Amino acid sequence: VTISADMKTKYRASYSEIKAYQIKKETLKTITFFLENPSYENRENKEAGWYAWFDTWDEAKNWLVKKQEEKILTNEKYLISQKAELKRLQNLTRNDE
C-alpha cells in the first residue's frame, strides 16, 4: 500500500502521548488508519475512555490536559473525603464503658 501525499493525518491521544497516523477511512464513529507499516491497517472507535482522535495536535493535547485535570479533581475530592474519615476515626470514643 502506498500512502498518497493527499492522505489525511489525524492525531490519536492516549494516556500521555500523541501519535500522528495516516487515515484510510473515517466515518462518524470509527476511523481506519495505517499502522507504522503502511501495509497494516487498524480500525477503532473515534473515542474511548482512554483514547480519542483529533484533527490537530493542539486538540489532542488539550484533551489530554483536560483528562489530567479531571483526574486531579477526582483525586482531590477523594483526599478530602479520606481526611474527613481519618478525623472521624481519630475522634471515635468507646461506647461500652
mmCIF file as gemmi writes it, N, C-alpha and C atoms, coordinates in Angstrom:
data_model
loop_
_atom_site.group_PDB
_atom_site.id
_atom_site.type_symbol
_atom_site.label_atom_id
_atom_site.label_alt_id
_atom_site.label_comp_id
_atom_site.label_asym_id
_atom_site.label_entity_id
_atom_site.label_seq_id
_atom_site.pdbx_PDB_ins_code
_atom_site.Cartn_x
_atom_site.Cartn_y
_atom_site.Cartn_z
_atom_site.occupancy
_atom_site.B_iso_or_equiv
_atom_site.pdbx_formal_charge
_atom_site.auth_seq_id
_atom_site.auth_asym_id
_atom_site.pdbx_PDB_model_num
ATOM 1 N N . VAL Axp A 1 ? 0.86 -1.187 0 1 0 ? 1 A 1
ATOM 2 C CA . VAL Axp A 1 ? 0 0 0 1 0 ? 1 A 1
ATOM 3 C C . VAL Axp A 1 ? 0.888 1.225 0 1 0 ? 1 A 1
ATOM 4 N N . THR Axp A 2 ? 0.603 2.153 -0.883 1 0 ? 2 A 1
ATOM 5 C CA . THR Axp A 2 ? 1.345 3.404 -0.95 1 0 ? 2 A 1
ATOM 6 C C . THR Axp A 2 ? 0.495 4.5 -0.339 1 0 ? 2 A 1
ATOM 7 N N . ILE Axp A 3 ? 1.073 5.249 0.565 1 0 ? 3 A 1
ATOM 8 C CA . ILE Axp A 3 ? 0.36 6.358 1.184 1 0 ? 3 A 1
ATOM 9 C C . ILE Axp A 3 ? 0.521 7.573 0.293 1 0 ? 3 A 1
ATOM 10 N N . SER Axp A 4 ? -0.594 8.124 -0.142 1 0 ? 4 A 1
ATOM 11 C CA . SER Axp A 4 ? -0.522 9.285 -1.027 1 0 ? 4 A 1
ATOM 12 C C . SER Axp A 4 ? -0.294 10.556 -0.227 1 0 ? 4 A 1
ATOM 13 N N . ALA Axp A 5 ? 0.233 11.553 -0.897 1 0 ? 5 A 1
ATOM 14 C CA . ALA Axp A 5 ? 0.543 12.825 -0.242 1 0 ? 5 A 1
ATOM 15 C C . ALA Axp A 5 ? -0.71 13.543 0.226 1 0 ? 5 A 1
ATOM 16 N N . ASP Axp A 6 ? -1.852 13.262 -0.414 1 0 ? 6 A 1
ATOM 17 C CA . ASP Axp A 6 ? -3.092 13.941 -0.037 1 0 ? 6 A 1
ATOM 18 C C . ASP Axp A 6 ? -3.868 13.19 1.052 1 0 ? 6 A 1
ATOM 19 N N . MET Axp A 7 ? -3.307 12.109 1.545 1 0 ? 7 A 1
ATOM 20 C CA . MET Axp A 7 ? -3.976 11.36 2.597 1 0 ? 7 A 1
ATOM 21 C C . MET Axp A 7 ? -3.993 12.173 3.888 1 0 ? 7 A 1
ATOM 22 N N . LYS Axp A 8 ? -5.093 12.128 4.584 1 0 ? 8 A 1
ATOM 23 C CA . LYS Axp A 8 ? -5.287 12.936 5.788 1 0 ? 8 A 1
ATOM 24 C C . LYS Axp A 8 ? -4.516 12.356 6.977 1 0 ? 8 A 1
ATOM 25 N N . THR Axp A 9 ? -3.941 13.244 7.77 1 0 ? 9 A 1
ATOM 26 C CA . THR Axp A 9 ? -3.291 12.863 9.018 1 0 ? 9 A 1
ATOM 27 C C . THR Axp A 9 ? -4.194 13.265 10.171 1 0 ? 9 A 1
ATOM 28 N N . LYS Axp A 10 ? -4.348 12.354 11.127 1 0 ? 10 A 1
ATOM 29 C CA . LYS Axp A 10 ? -5.091 12.666 12.35 1 0 ? 10 A 1
ATOM 30 C C . LYS Axp A 10 ? -4.209 12.287 13.531 1 0 ? 10 A 1
ATOM 31 N N . TYR Axp A 11 ? -4.584 12.772 14.703 1 0 ? 11 A 1
ATOM 32 C CA . TYR Axp A 11 ? -3.772 12.589 15.905 1 0 ? 11 A 1
ATOM 33 C C . TYR Axp A 11 ? -4.552 11.791 16.93 1 0 ? 11 A 1
ATOM 34 N N . ARG Axp A 12 ? -3.903 10.753 17.426 1 0 ? 12 A 1
ATOM 35 C CA . ARG Axp A 12 ? -4.51 9.882 18.429 1 0 ? 12 A 1
ATOM 36 C C . ARG Axp A 12 ? -3.863 10.185 19.774 1 0 ? 12 A 1
ATOM 37 N N . ALA Axp A 13 ? -4.662 10.668 20.7 1 0 ? 13 A 1
ATOM 38 C CA . ALA Axp A 13 ? -4.184 10.942 22.056 1 0 ? 13 A 1
ATOM 39 C C . ALA Axp A 13 ? -4.588 9.774 22.939 1 0 ? 13 A 1
ATOM 40 N N . SER Axp A 14 ? -3.637 9.25 23.668 1 0 ? 14 A 1
ATOM 41 C CA . SER Axp A 14 ? -3.938 8.177 24.616 1 0 ? 14 A 1
ATOM 42 C C . SER Axp A 14 ? -2.952 8.245 25.772 1 0 ? 14 A 1
ATOM 43 N N . TYR Axp A 15 ? -3.496 8.097 26.971 1 0 ? 15 A 1
ATOM 44 C CA . TYR Axp A 15 ? -2.725 8.202 28.196 1 0 ? 15 A 1
ATOM 45 C C . TYR Axp A 15 ? -1.922 9.498 28.195 1 0 ? 15 A 1
ATOM 46 N N . SER Axp A 16 ? -0.632 9.44 27.945 1 0 ? 16 A 1
ATOM 47 C CA . SER Axp A 16 ? 0.171 10.675 27.999 1 0 ? 16 A 1
ATOM 48 C C . SER Axp A 16 ? 0.973 10.888 26.726 1 0 ? 16 A 1
ATOM 49 N N . GLU Axp A 17 ? 0.444 10.4 25.593 1 0 ? 17 A 1
ATOM 50 C CA . GLU Axp A 17 ? 1.174 10.581 24.345 1 0 ? 17 A 1
ATOM 51 C C . GLU Axp A 17 ? 0.217 10.911 23.202 1 0 ? 17 A 1
ATOM 52 N N . ILE Axp A 18 ? 0.785 11.508 22.173 1 0 ? 18 A 1
ATOM 53 C CA . ILE Axp A 18 ? 0.044 11.853 20.965 1 0 ? 18 A 1
ATOM 54 C C . ILE Axp A 18 ? 0.831 11.306 19.781 1 0 ? 18 A 1
ATOM 55 N N . LYS Axp A 19 ? 0.147 10.533 18.93 1 0 ? 19 A 1
ATOM 56 C CA . LYS Axp A 19 ? 0.793 9.988 17.741 1 0 ? 19 A 1
ATOM 57 C C . LYS Axp A 19 ? -0.002 10.376 16.51 1 0 ? 19 A 1
ATOM 58 N N . ALA Axp A 20 ? 0.718 10.677 15.434 1 0 ? 20 A 1
ATOM 59 C CA . ALA Axp A 20 ? 0.091 11.006 14.154 1 0 ? 20 A 1
ATOM 60 C C . ALA Axp A 20 ? -0.039 9.736 13.322 1 0 ? 20 A 1
ATOM 61 N N . TYR Axp A 21 ? -1.18 9.6 12.639 1 0 ? 21 A 1
ATOM 62 C CA . TYR Axp A 21 ? -1.429 8.453 11.771 1 0 ? 21 A 1
ATOM 63 C C . TYR Axp A 21 ? -2.036 8.927 10.46 1 0 ? 21 A 1
ATOM 64 N N . GLN Axp A 22 ? -1.731 8.197 9.41 1 0 ? 22 A 1
ATOM 65 C CA . GLN Axp A 22 ? -2.36 8.426 8.117 1 0 ? 22 A 1
ATOM 66 C C . GLN Axp A 22 ? -3.71 7.704 8.123 1 0 ? 22 A 1
ATOM 67 N N . ILE Axp A 23 ? -4.748 8.414 7.719 1 0 ? 23 A 1
ATOM 68 C CA . ILE Axp A 23 ? -6.101 7.89 7.792 1 0 ? 23 A 1
ATOM 69 C C . ILE Axp A 23 ? -6.523 7.331 6.437 1 0 ? 23 A 1
ATOM 70 N N . LYS Axp A 24 ? -7.027 6.11 6.462 1 0 ? 24 A 1
ATOM 71 C CA . LYS Axp A 24 ? -7.529 5.495 5.241 1 0 ? 24 A 1
ATOM 72 C C . LYS Axp A 24 ? -9.005 5.806 5.052 1 0 ? 24 A 1
ATOM 73 N N . LYS Axp A 25 ? -9.783 5.691 6.137 1 0 ? 25 A 1
ATOM 74 C CA . LYS Axp A 25 ? -11.219 5.905 6.053 1 0 ? 25 A 1
ATOM 75 C C . LYS Axp A 25 ? -11.721 6.424 7.391 1 0 ? 25 A 1
ATOM 76 N N . GLU Axp A 26 ? -12.706 7.313 7.313 1 0 ? 26 A 1
ATOM 77 C CA . GLU Axp A 26 ? -13.267 7.878 8.529 1 0 ? 26 A 1
ATOM 78 C C . GLU Axp A 26 ? -14.783 7.943 8.389 1 0 ? 26 A 1
ATOM 79 N N . THR Axp A 27 ? -15.482 7.466 9.416 1 0 ? 27 A 1
ATOM 80 C CA . THR Axp A 27 ? -16.93 7.594 9.469 1 0 ? 27 A 1
ATOM 81 C C . THR Axp A 27 ? -17.264 8.458 10.678 1 0 ? 27 A 1
ATOM 82 N N . LEU Axp A 28 ? -18.541 8.596 10.948 1 0 ? 28 A 1
ATOM 83 C CA . LEU Axp A 28 ? -18.95 9.417 12.076 1 0 ? 28 A 1
ATOM 84 C C . LEU Axp A 28 ? -18.412 8.864 13.398 1 0 ? 28 A 1
ATOM 85 N N . LYS Axp A 29 ? -18.347 7.524 13.519 1 0 ? 29 A 1
ATOM 86 C CA . LYS Axp A 29 ? -17.959 6.912 14.789 1 0 ? 29 A 1
ATOM 87 C C . LYS Axp A 29 ? -16.653 6.13 14.761 1 0 ? 29 A 1
ATOM 88 N N . THR Axp A 30 ? -16.167 5.774 13.59 1 0 ? 30 A 1
ATOM 89 C CA . THR Axp A 30 ? -14.949 4.954 13.523 1 0 ? 30 A 1
ATOM 90 C C . THR Axp A 30 ? -13.904 5.595 12.627 1 0 ? 30 A 1
ATOM 91 N N . ILE Axp A 31 ? -12.704 5.06 12.769 1 0 ? 31 A 1
ATOM 92 C CA . ILE Axp A 31 ? -11.585 5.551 11.962 1 0 ? 31 A 1
ATOM 93 C C . ILE Axp A 31 ? -10.727 4.349 11.578 1 0 ? 31 A 1
ATOM 94 N N . THR Axp A 32 ? -10.312 4.298 10.323 1 0 ? 32 A 1
ATOM 95 C CA . THR Axp A 32 ? -9.409 3.251 9.847 1 0 ? 32 A 1
ATOM 96 C C . THR Axp A 32 ? -8.093 3.938 9.512 1 0 ? 32 A 1
ATOM 97 N N . PHE Axp A 33 ? -7.032 3.436 10.102 1 0 ? 33 A 1
ATOM 98 C CA . PHE Axp A 33 ? -5.737 4.103 9.962 1 0 ? 33 A 1
ATOM 99 C C . PHE Axp A 33 ? -4.64 3.094 9.704 1 0 ? 33 A 1
ATOM 100 N N . PHE Axp A 34 ? -3.552 3.6 9.134 1 0 ? 34 A 1
ATOM 101 C CA . PHE Axp A 34 ? -2.385 2.765 8.863 1 0 ? 34 A 1
ATOM 102 C C . PHE Axp A 34 ? -1.492 2.751 10.093 1 0 ? 34 A 1
ATOM 103 N N . LEU Axp A 35 ? -1.028 1.564 10.425 1 0 ? 35 A 1
ATOM 104 C CA . LEU Axp A 35 ? -0.04 1.446 11.497 1 0 ? 35 A 1
ATOM 105 C C . LEU Axp A 35 ? 1.317 1.862 10.941 1 0 ? 35 A 1
ATOM 106 N N . GLU Axp A 36 ? 2.375 1.637 11.691 1 0 ? 36 A 1
ATOM 107 C CA . GLU Axp A 36 ? 3.703 2.091 11.261 1 0 ? 36 A 1
ATOM 108 C C . GLU Axp A 36 ? 4.06 1.555 9.875 1 0 ? 36 A 1
ATOM 109 N N . ASN Axp A 37 ? 3.71 0.328 9.61 1 0 ? 37 A 1
ATOM 110 C CA . ASN Axp A 37 ? 3.943 -0.272 8.305 1 0 ? 37 A 1
ATOM 111 C C . ASN Axp A 37 ? 2.694 -0.035 7.459 1 0 ? 37 A 1
ATOM 112 N N . PRO Axp A 38 ? 2.795 0.679 6.351 1 0 ? 38 A 1
ATOM 113 C CA . PRO Axp A 38 ? 1.607 1.034 5.563 1 0 ? 38 A 1
ATOM 114 C C . PRO Axp A 38 ? 0.792 -0.155 5.062 1 0 ? 38 A 1
ATOM 115 N N . SER Axp A 39 ? 1.341 -1.35 5.092 1 0 ? 39 A 1
ATOM 116 C CA . SER Axp A 39 ? 0.551 -2.494 4.641 1 0 ? 39 A 1
ATOM 117 C C . SER Axp A 39 ? -0.364 -3.018 5.74 1 0 ? 39 A 1
ATOM 118 N N . TYR Axp A 40 ? -0.239 -2.469 6.941 1 0 ? 40 A 1
ATOM 119 C CA . TYR Axp A 40 ? -1.105 -2.87 8.051 1 0 ? 40 A 1
ATOM 120 C C . TYR Axp A 40 ? -2.013 -1.71 8.427 1 0 ? 40 A 1
ATOM 121 N N . GLU Axp A 41 ? -3.289 -2.04 8.579 1 0 ? 41 A 1
ATOM 122 C CA . GLU Axp A 41 ? -4.238 -1.013 8.98 1 0 ? 41 A 1
ATOM 123 C C . GLU Axp A 41 ? -5.064 -1.518 10.153 1 0 ? 41 A 1
ATOM 124 N N . ASN Axp A 42 ? -5.654 -0.578 10.849 1 0 ? 42 A 1
ATOM 125 C CA . ASN Axp A 42 ? -6.456 -0.904 12.029 1 0 ? 42 A 1
ATOM 126 C C . ASN Axp A 42 ? -7.692 -0.014 12.015 1 0 ? 42 A 1
ATOM 127 N N . ARG Axp A 43 ? -8.771 -0.514 12.595 1 0 ? 43 A 1
ATOM 128 C CA . ARG Axp A 43 ? -9.989 0.279 12.704 1 0 ? 43 A 1
ATOM 129 C C . ARG Axp A 43 ? -10.424 0.281 14.161 1 0 ? 43 A 1
ATOM 130 N N . GLU Axp A 44 ? -10.845 1.438 14.632 1 0 ? 44 A 1
ATOM 131 C CA . GLU Axp A 44 ? -11.328 1.535 16.005 1 0 ? 44 A 1
ATOM 132 C C . GLU Axp A 44 ? -12.318 2.683 16.12 1 0 ? 44 A 1
ATOM 133 N N . ASN Axp A 45 ? -13.013 2.729 17.243 1 0 ? 45 A 1
ATOM 134 C CA . ASN Axp A 45 ? -13.921 3.845 17.516 1 0 ? 45 A 1
ATOM 135 C C . ASN Axp A 45 ? -13.1 5.123 17.644 1 0 ? 45 A 1
ATOM 136 N N . LYS Axp A 46 ? -13.737 6.25 17.366 1 0 ? 46 A 1
ATOM 137 C CA . LYS Axp A 46 ? -13.011 7.517 17.449 1 0 ? 46 A 1
ATOM 138 C C . LYS Axp A 46 ? -12.706 7.925 18.879 1 0 ? 46 A 1
ATOM 139 N N . GLU Axp A 47 ? -13.491 7.433 19.824 1 0 ? 47 A 1
ATOM 140 C CA . GLU Axp A 47 ? -13.223 7.81 21.207 1 0 ? 47 A 1
ATOM 141 C C . GLU Axp A 47 ? -13.584 6.663 22.144 1 0 ? 47 A 1
ATOM 142 N N . ALA Axp A 48 ? -12.743 6.497 23.138 1 0 ? 48 A 1
ATOM 143 C CA . ALA Axp A 48 ? -12.979 5.566 24.233 1 0 ? 48 A 1
ATOM 144 C C . ALA Axp A 48 ? -12.548 6.299 25.5 1 0 ? 48 A 1
ATOM 145 N N . GLY Axp A 49 ? -12.648 5.67 26.622 1 0 ? 49 A 1
ATOM 146 C CA . GLY Axp A 49 ? -12.278 6.338 27.857 1 0 ? 49 A 1
ATOM 147 C C . GLY Axp A 49 ? -10.812 6.712 27.941 1 0 ? 49 A 1
ATOM 148 N N . TRP Axp A 50 ? -9.975 5.971 27.252 1 0 ? 50 A 1
ATOM 149 C CA . TRP Axp A 50 ? -8.531 6.185 27.39 1 0 ? 50 A 1
ATOM 150 C C . TRP Axp A 50 ? -7.851 6.704 26.128 1 0 ? 50 A 1
ATOM 151 N N . TYR Axp A 51 ? -8.585 6.902 25.055 1 0 ? 51 A 1
ATOM 152 C CA . TYR Axp A 51 ? -8.01 7.493 23.847 1 0 ? 51 A 1
ATOM 153 C C . TYR Axp A 51 ? -9.082 8.245 23.067 1 0 ? 51 A 1
ATOM 154 N N . ALA Axp A 52 ? -8.626 9.128 22.164 1 0 ? 52 A 1
ATOM 155 C CA . ALA Axp A 52 ? -9.526 9.854 21.266 1 0 ? 52 A 1
ATOM 156 C C . ALA Axp A 52 ? -8.727 10.347 20.065 1 0 ? 52 A 1
ATOM 157 N N . TRP Axp A 53 ? -9.428 10.571 18.954 1 0 ? 53 A 1
ATOM 158 C CA . TRP Axp A 53 ? -8.823 11.043 17.711 1 0 ? 53 A 1
ATOM 159 C C . TRP Axp A 53 ? -9.145 12.511 17.479 1 0 ? 53 A 1
ATOM 160 N N . PHE Axp A 54 ? -8.173 13.244 16.886 1 0 ? 54 A 1
ATOM 161 C CA . PHE Axp A 54 ? -8.337 14.677 16.665 1 0 ? 54 A 1
ATOM 162 C C . PHE Axp A 54 ? -7.748 15.081 15.327 1 0 ? 54 A 1
ATOM 163 N N . ASP Axp A 55 ? -8.252 16.196 14.805 1 0 ? 55 A 1
ATOM 164 C CA . ASP Axp A 55 ? -7.746 16.734 13.547 1 0 ? 55 A 1
ATOM 165 C C . ASP Axp A 55 ? -6.407 17.44 13.718 1 0 ? 55 A 1
ATOM 166 N N . THR Axp A 56 ? -6.162 17.993 14.911 1 0 ? 56 A 1
ATOM 167 C CA . THR Axp A 56 ? -4.911 18.719 15.139 1 0 ? 56 A 1
ATOM 168 C C . THR Axp A 56 ? -4.205 18.211 16.397 1 0 ? 56 A 1
ATOM 169 N N . TRP Axp A 57 ? -2.912 18.436 16.429 1 0 ? 57 A 1
ATOM 170 C CA . TRP Axp A 57 ? -2.112 18.065 17.589 1 0 ? 57 A 1
ATOM 171 C C . TRP Axp A 57 ? -2.556 18.857 18.816 1 0 ? 57 A 1
ATOM 172 N N . ASP Axp A 58 ? -2.854 20.152 18.625 1 0 ? 58 A 1
ATOM 173 C CA . ASP Axp A 58 ? -3.281 21 19.747 1 0 ? 58 A 1
ATOM 174 C C . ASP Axp A 58 ? -4.584 20.508 20.372 1 0 ? 58 A 1
ATOM 175 N N . GLU Axp A 59 ? -5.528 20.051 19.548 1 0 ? 59 A 1
ATOM 176 C CA . GLU Axp A 59 ? -6.78 19.491 20.086 1 0 ? 59 A 1
ATOM 177 C C . GLU Axp A 59 ? -6.488 18.247 20.916 1 0 ? 59 A 1
ATOM 178 N N . ALA Axp A 60 ? -5.587 17.418 20.429 1 0 ? 60 A 1
ATOM 179 C CA . ALA Axp A 60 ? -5.208 16.208 21.16 1 0 ? 60 A 1
ATOM 180 C C . ALA Axp A 60 ? -4.564 16.572 22.501 1 0 ? 60 A 1
ATOM 181 N N . LYS Axp A 61 ? -3.67 17.543 22.474 1 0 ? 61 A 1
ATOM 182 C CA . LYS Axp A 61 ? -3.016 17.986 23.709 1 0 ? 61 A 1
ATOM 183 C C . LYS Axp A 61 ? -4.042 18.523 24.702 1 0 ? 61 A 1
ATOM 184 N N . ASN Axp A 62 ? -4.97 19.352 24.227 1 0 ? 62 A 1
ATOM 185 C CA . ASN Axp A 62 ? -5.998 19.912 25.111 1 0 ? 62 A 1
ATOM 186 C C . ASN Axp A 62 ? -6.851 18.822 25.742 1 0 ? 62 A 1
ATOM 187 N N . TRP Axp A 63 ? -7.145 17.774 24.993 1 0 ? 63 A 1
ATOM 188 C CA . TRP Axp A 63 ? -7.924 16.652 25.532 1 0 ? 63 A 1
ATOM 189 C C . TRP Axp A 63 ? -7.145 15.947 26.646 1 0 ? 63 A 1
ATOM 190 N N . LEU Axp A 64 ? -5.849 15.708 26.41 1 0 ? 64 A 1
ATOM 191 C CA . LEU Axp A 64 ? -5.017 15.073 27.432 1 0 ? 64 A 1
ATOM 192 C C . LEU Axp A 64 ? -4.941 15.929 28.697 1 0 ? 64 A 1
ATOM 193 N N . VAL Axp A 65 ? -4.777 17.236 28.517 1 0 ? 65 A 1
ATOM 194 C CA . VAL Axp A 65 ? -4.712 18.152 29.666 1 0 ? 65 A 1
ATOM 195 C C . VAL Axp A 65 ? -6.028 18.109 30.434 1 0 ? 65 A 1
ATOM 196 N N . LYS Axp A 66 ? -7.148 18.156 29.721 1 0 ? 66 A 1
ATOM 197 C CA . LYS Axp A 66 ? -8.467 18.112 30.367 1 0 ? 66 A 1
ATOM 198 C C . LYS Axp A 66 ? -8.656 16.81 31.141 1 0 ? 66 A 1
ATOM 199 N N . LYS Axp A 67 ? -8.255 15.689 30.542 1 0 ? 67 A 1
ATOM 200 C CA . LYS Axp A 67 ? -8.374 14.396 31.227 1 0 ? 67 A 1
ATOM 201 C C . LYS Axp A 67 ? -7.539 14.389 32.514 1 0 ? 67 A 1
ATOM 202 N N . GLN Axp A 68 ? -6.344 14.968 32.458 1 0 ? 68 A 1
ATOM 203 C CA . GLN Axp A 68 ? -5.49 15.007 33.644 1 0 ? 68 A 1
ATOM 204 C C . GLN Axp A 68 ? -6.08 15.911 34.71 1 0 ? 68 A 1
ATOM 205 N N . GLU Axp A 69 ? -6.633 17.048 34.3 1 0 ? 69 A 1
ATOM 206 C CA . GLU Axp A 69 ? -7.284 17.948 35.26 1 0 ? 69 A 1
ATOM 207 C C . GLU Axp A 69 ? -8.465 17.256 35.938 1 0 ? 69 A 1
ATOM 208 N N . GLU Axp A 70 ? -9.225 16.461 35.167 1 0 ? 70 A 1
ATOM 209 C CA . GLU Axp A 70 ? -10.342 15.709 35.744 1 0 ? 70 A 1
ATOM 210 C C . GLU Axp A 70 ? -9.848 14.685 36.768 1 0 ? 70 A 1
ATOM 211 N N . LYS Axp A 71 ? -8.743 14.024 36.452 1 0 ? 71 A 1
ATOM 212 C CA . LYS Axp A 71 ? -8.159 13.054 37.399 1 0 ? 71 A 1
ATOM 213 C C . LYS Axp A 71 ? -7.734 13.745 38.686 1 0 ? 71 A 1
ATOM 214 N N . ILE Axp A 72 ? -7.096 14.902 38.553 1 0 ? 72 A 1
ATOM 215 C CA . ILE Axp A 72 ? -6.648 15.649 39.737 1 0 ? 72 A 1
ATOM 216 C C . ILE Axp A 72 ? -7.842 16.054 40.587 1 0 ? 72 A 1
ATOM 217 N N . LEU Axp A 73 ? -8.89 16.572 39.963 1 0 ? 73 A 1
ATOM 218 C CA . LEU Axp A 73 ? -10.09 16.972 40.696 1 0 ? 73 A 1
ATOM 219 C C . LEU Axp A 73 ? -10.703 15.78 41.425 1 0 ? 73 A 1
ATOM 220 N N . THR Axp A 74 ? -10.797 14.655 40.749 1 0 ? 74 A 1
ATOM 221 C CA . THR Axp A 74 ? -11.329 13.442 41.377 1 0 ? 74 A 1
ATOM 222 C C . THR Axp A 74 ? -10.474 13.035 42.571 1 0 ? 74 A 1
ATOM 223 N N . ASN Axp A 75 ? -9.158 13.079 42.396 1 0 ? 75 A 1
ATOM 224 C CA . ASN Axp A 75 ? -8.261 12.694 43.49 1 0 ? 75 A 1
ATOM 225 C C . ASN Axp A 75 ? -8.31 13.689 44.644 1 0 ? 75 A 1
ATOM 226 N N . GLU Axp A 76 ? -8.477 14.967 44.338 1 0 ? 76 A 1
ATOM 227 C CA . GLU Axp A 76 ? -8.6 15.967 45.408 1 0 ? 76 A 1
ATOM 228 C C . GLU Axp A 76 ? -9.872 15.728 46.218 1 0 ? 76 A 1
ATOM 229 N N . LYS Axp A 77 ? -10.973 15.432 45.54 1 0 ? 77 A 1
ATOM 230 C CA . LYS Axp A 77 ? -12.234 15.13 46.241 1 0 ? 77 A 1
ATOM 231 C C . LYS Axp A 77 ? -12.086 13.884 47.104 1 0 ? 77 A 1
ATOM 232 N N . TYR Axp A 78 ? -11.405 12.875 46.567 1 0 ? 78 A 1
ATOM 233 C CA . TYR Axp A 78 ? -11.165 11.648 47.322 1 0 ? 78 A 1
ATOM 234 C C . TYR Axp A 78 ? -10.313 11.931 48.549 1 0 ? 78 A 1
ATOM 235 N N . LEU Axp A 79 ? -9.274 12.74 48.392 1 0 ? 79 A 1
ATOM 236 C CA . LEU Axp A 79 ? -8.398 13.085 49.504 1 0 ? 79 A 1
ATOM 237 C C . LEU Axp A 79 ? -9.175 13.816 50.606 1 0 ? 79 A 1
ATOM 238 N N . ILE Axp A 80 ? -10.042 14.737 50.215 1 0 ? 80 A 1
ATOM 239 C CA . ILE Axp A 80 ? -10.858 15.457 51.197 1 0 ? 80 A 1
ATOM 240 C C . ILE Axp A 80 ? -11.731 14.484 51.978 1 0 ? 80 A 1
ATOM 241 N N . SER Axp A 81 ? -12.364 13.545 51.285 1 0 ? 81 A 1
ATOM 242 C CA . SER Axp A 81 ? -13.226 12.584 51.976 1 0 ? 81 A 1
ATOM 243 C C . SER Axp A 81 ? -12.41 11.658 52.871 1 0 ? 81 A 1
ATOM 244 N N . GLN Axp A 82 ? -11.216 11.298 52.459 1 0 ? 82 A 1
ATOM 245 C CA . GLN Axp A 82 ? -10.369 10.432 53.274 1 0 ? 82 A 1
ATOM 246 C C . GLN Axp A 82 ? -9.861 11.157 54.524 1 0 ? 82 A 1
ATOM 247 N N . LYS Axp A 83 ? -9.554 12.438 54.391 1 0 ? 83 A 1
ATOM 248 C CA . LYS Axp A 83 ? -9.141 13.225 55.554 1 0 ? 83 A 1
ATOM 249 C C . LYS Axp A 83 ? -10.294 13.355 56.544 1 0 ? 83 A 1
ATOM 250 N N . ALA Axp A 84 ? -11.512 13.548 56.037 1 0 ? 84 A 1
ATOM 251 C CA . ALA Axp A 84 ? -12.679 13.622 56.922 1 0 ? 84 A 1
ATOM 252 C C . ALA Axp A 84 ? -12.886 12.302 57.637 1 0 ? 84 A 1
ATOM 253 N N . GLU Axp A 85 ? -12.699 11.191 56.937 1 0 ? 85 A 1
ATOM 254 C CA . GLU Axp A 85 ? -12.847 9.872 57.56 1 0 ? 85 A 1
ATOM 255 C C . GLU Axp A 85 ? -11.764 9.65 58.614 1 0 ? 85 A 1
ATOM 256 N N . LEU Axp A 86 ? -10.543 10.091 58.338 1 0 ? 86 A 1
ATOM 257 C CA . LEU Axp A 86 ? -9.467 9.975 59.318 1 0 ? 86 A 1
ATOM 258 C C . LEU Axp A 86 ? -9.821 10.761 60.578 1 0 ? 86 A 1
ATOM 259 N N . LYS Axp A 87 ? -10.309 11.961 60.416 1 0 ? 87 A 1
ATOM 260 C CA . LYS Axp A 87 ? -10.687 12.791 61.557 1 0 ? 87 A 1
ATOM 261 C C . LYS Axp A 87 ? -11.797 12.113 62.363 1 0 ? 87 A 1
ATOM 262 N N . ARG Axp A 88 ? -12.786 11.539 61.661 1 0 ? 88 A 1
ATOM 263 C CA . ARG Axp A 88 ? -13.866 10.833 62.343 1 0 ? 88 A 1
ATOM 264 C C . ARG Axp A 88 ? -13.314 9.662 63.152 1 0 ? 88 A 1
ATOM 265 N N . LEU Axp A 89 ? -12.394 8.918 62.555 1 0 ? 89 A 1
ATOM 266 C CA . LEU Axp A 89 ? -11.815 7.771 63.252 1 0 ? 89 A 1
ATOM 267 C C . LEU Axp A 89 ? -10.974 8.197 64.449 1 0 ? 89 A 1
ATOM 268 N N . GLN Axp A 90 ? -10.236 9.293 64.307 1 0 ? 90 A 1
ATOM 269 C CA . GLN Axp A 90 ? -9.425 9.79 65.416 1 0 ? 90 A 1
ATOM 270 C C . GLN Axp A 90 ? -10.296 10.246 66.582 1 0 ? 90 A 1
ATOM 271 N N . ASN Axp A 91 ? -11.519 10.651 66.332 1 0 ? 91 A 1
ATOM 272 C CA . ASN Axp A 91 ? -12.423 11.136 67.362 1 0 ? 91 A 1
ATOM 273 C C . ASN Axp A 91 ? -13.366 10.05 67.889 1 0 ? 91 A 1
ATOM 274 N N . LEU Axp A 92 ? -13.161 8.812 67.481 1 0 ? 92 A 1
ATOM 275 C CA . LEU Axp A 92 ? -14.004 7.735 67.994 1 0 ? 92 A 1
ATOM 276 C C . LEU Axp A 92 ? -13.838 7.594 69.502 1 0 ? 92 A 1
ATOM 277 N N . THR Axp A 93 ? -14.924 7.306 70.162 1 0 ? 93 A 1
ATOM 278 C CA . THR Axp A 93 ? -14.861 7.018 71.604 1 0 ? 93 A 1
ATOM 279 C C . THR Axp A 93 ? -15.553 5.686 71.846 1 0 ? 93 A 1
ATOM 280 N N . ARG Axp A 94 ? -15.186 5.056 72.93 1 0 ? 94 A 1
ATOM 281 C CA . ARG Axp A 94 ? -15.81 3.787 73.294 1 0 ? 94 A 1
ATOM 282 C C . ARG Axp A 94 ? -17.216 4.033 73.788 1 0 ? 94 A 1
ATOM 283 N N . ASN Axp A 95 ? -18.113 3.198 73.372 1 0 ? 95 A 1
ATOM 284 C CA . ASN Axp A 95 ? -19.499 3.313 73.8 1 0 ? 95 A 1
ATOM 285 C C . ASN Axp A 95 ? -19.874 2.224 74.807 1 0 ? 95 A 1
ATOM 286 N N . ASP Axp A 96 ? -18.937 1.324 75.134 1 0 ? 96 A 1
ATOM 287 C CA . ASP Axp A 96 ? -19.271 0.202 76.002 1 0 ? 96 A 1
ATOM 288 C C . ASP Axp A 96 ? -18.836 0.415 77.451 1 0 ? 96 A 1
ATOM 289 N N . GLU Axp A 97 ? -18.424 1.597 77.808 1 0 ? 97 A 1
ATOM 290 C CA . GLU Axp A 97 ? -17.969 1.834 79.187 1 0 ? 97 A 1
ATOM 291 C C . GLU Axp A 97 ? -19.057 2.419 80.026 1 0 ? 97 A 1
